[in-house]
Structure formats: structure tokens, C-alpha cells
Amino acid sequence: MAYKVITNCPVCSETLKITKLQCTHCHTTIENEFELSKLASLSSDQLHFVEVFLTCRGNIKEVEKELGVSYPTVRGKLTDIISSLGYVEKKKNEVDEKKVVSMLENGEITAEEAIKLLKGE
């Protein structure tokens, strides 16, 4: 019987590494340090959401229907998964100031447009 891989040590809560792989057919065994993927750290509920999200091709309306939840719930679950994977979601009005300055220097935008971008307008 195969068990779900645990990703954190039950004693100290540090991240675990896989150290042994074995073929179920010929019993070849390989020992070394193997890292788990980021997806392996997701809970069962989060993995189920990811599967639904992917089968719906990222269409949030379809995910809503499939899971029977509201749009804010889908967005919340998605944000939770993104942060669980170690990514920080950039807010819409967050602007890369260096990029705006670079665009201004290259003449791609006017000073007025740069001010609007920096103000988040």
C-alpha cells in the first residue's frame, strides 16, 4: 500500500527530502537526496482545486460552477495556493518604478504618462 508523501518532519517541522527510490517491478533501488516539487507541499484540498482549475483551463467562471463556490472564494483559494507555492502576487496597482523610469528615458512614454503610472492611475 502506497502512502501520500509527507513534506515536513513530524518532529521538527523542517522540509523533508526523499532519499530512496525503488522500482516496484525489478526492485532496483537508488539512494541519494531528491527534492520534492513545490506542488508536493500542497494539501489535498489545494491539489484538488489545482486539478479543477487546470481541467477548466483557468476559466474562473467554470471553476465556480464545478466547485459550486463564489468568485471571491475561487480567487481566495487561488491566492492561497500561489502563496503556498512561495510566490507573491503582485497587486494590479503596484508599478515597477524602474521600468517606468526606463520607459521615460527611452521616450516610450511622456512625463505626464509616467506620473500617472507611478500614481496608479
C-alpha positions as CSV (number, residue, x, y, z in Angstrom):
1,M,0.0,0.0,0.0
2,A,1.4,3.4,-1.0
3,Y,1.0,6.4,1.3
4,K,0.9,10.1,0.4
5,V,4.4,11.6,0.7
6,I,4.7,13.8,3.7
7,T,6.7,17.0,3.1
8,N,7.5,18.2,6.6
9,C,9.2,16.4,9.5
10,P,6.6,15.4,12.2
11,V,9.2,16.1,14.9
12,C,10.7,19.5,14.0
13,S,8.6,20.6,11.0
14,E,11.5,21.1,8.7
15,T,11.2,20.2,5.0
16,L,11.9,16.5,4.3
17,K,13.9,15.2,1.3
18,I,13.3,11.9,-0.4
19,T,16.4,9.7,-0.1
20,K,15.5,6.4,-1.6
21,L,13.6,5.4,-4.8
22,Q,12.8,1.8,-5.7
23,C,11.3,0.2,-8.8
24,T,8.3,-1.9,-8.0
25,H,9.0,-4.2,-11.0
26,C,12.7,-5.1,-10.7
27,H,13.4,-3.7,-7.2
28,T,16.3,-1.5,-8.4
29,T,17.0,0.9,-5.6
30,I,18.5,4.4,-6.0
31,E,19.7,6.3,-2.9
32,N,20.5,10.0,-2.9
33,E,18.9,13.3,-2.0
34,F,15.9,14.1,-4.2
35,E,13.9,17.3,-3.8
36,L,10.1,17.3,-3.9
37,S,8.3,19.6,-6.3
38,K,6.6,22.7,-5.0
39,L,3.2,21.1,-5.8
40,A,4.0,18.2,-3.4
41,S,3.7,20.7,-0.5
42,L,0.1,21.5,-1.3
43,S,-2.7,20.0,0.8
44,S,-5.2,17.5,-0.7
45,D,-7.8,20.2,-1.0
46,Q,-5.4,22.6,-2.7
47,L,-4.3,19.8,-5.2
48,H,-8.0,19.1,-5.9
49,F,-8.5,22.8,-6.6
50,V,-5.5,22.9,-9.0
51,E,-6.8,19.9,-10.9
52,V,-10.2,21.5,-11.3
53,F,-8.6,24.8,-12.3
54,L,-6.5,23.1,-14.9
55,T,-9.3,21.0,-16.3
56,C,-11.3,24.2,-16.6
57,R,-8.4,25.7,-18.4
58,G,-8.1,28.5,-15.9
59,N,-11.7,29.8,-16.6
60,I,-12.8,31.1,-13.2
61,K,-16.5,31.0,-14.1
62,E,-16.1,27.3,-14.9
63,V,-14.3,26.7,-11.7
64,E,-17.1,28.4,-9.8
65,K,-19.6,26.1,-11.4
66,E,-17.5,22.9,-11.0
67,L,-16.9,23.6,-7.3
68,G,-20.2,25.3,-6.5
69,V,-18.5,28.3,-4.9
70,S,-18.4,32.0,-5.5
71,Y,-15.9,34.1,-7.5
72,P,-14.3,35.6,-4.3
73,T,-13.9,32.0,-2.9
74,V,-12.1,30.9,-6.1
75,R,-9.9,33.9,-6.1
76,G,-9.1,33.4,-2.4
77,K,-8.2,29.7,-3.0
78,L,-6.0,30.7,-5.9
79,T,-4.2,33.4,-3.9
80,D,-3.7,30.9,-1.0
81,I,-2.2,28.3,-3.4
82,I,0.1,30.9,-5.0
83,S,1.4,32.0,-1.7
84,S,1.8,28.3,-0.6
85,L,4.0,27.8,-3.6
86,G,6.2,30.6,-2.5
87,Y,5.1,33.3,-5.0
88,V,4.0,36.8,-4.1
89,E,1.0,38.0,-6.1
90,K,1.7,41.5,-7.4
91,K,-1.2,43.8,-6.9
92,K,-2.7,45.5,-10.0
93,N,-1.7,49.0,-9.0
94,E,1.8,48.0,-8.0
95,V,4.1,49.6,-10.5
96,D,7.7,48.7,-11.3
97,E,9.2,52.2,-10.8
98,K,12.5,51.3,-12.6
99,K,10.5,50.2,-15.7
100,V,8.6,53.4,-15.7
101,V,11.8,55.5,-15.4
102,S,13.4,53.4,-18.2
103,M,10.4,53.9,-20.5
104,L,10.5,57.6,-19.8
105,E,14.2,57.8,-20.6
106,N,13.7,55.8,-23.8
107,G,11.0,58.2,-24.9
108,E,8.4,55.5,-24.9
109,I,6.1,57.5,-22.6
110,T,5.7,61.2,-21.7
111,A,6.4,62.7,-18.3
112,E,2.6,63.0,-17.7
113,E,2.1,59.3,-18.5
114,A,4.9,58.4,-16.2
115,I,3.4,60.4,-13.4
116,K,0.0,58.7,-13.9
117,L,1.6,55.2,-13.9
118,L,3.5,56.0,-10.7
119,K,0.3,57.3,-9.1
120,G,-1.5,54.1,-10.2
121,E,-4.0,56.0,-12.3
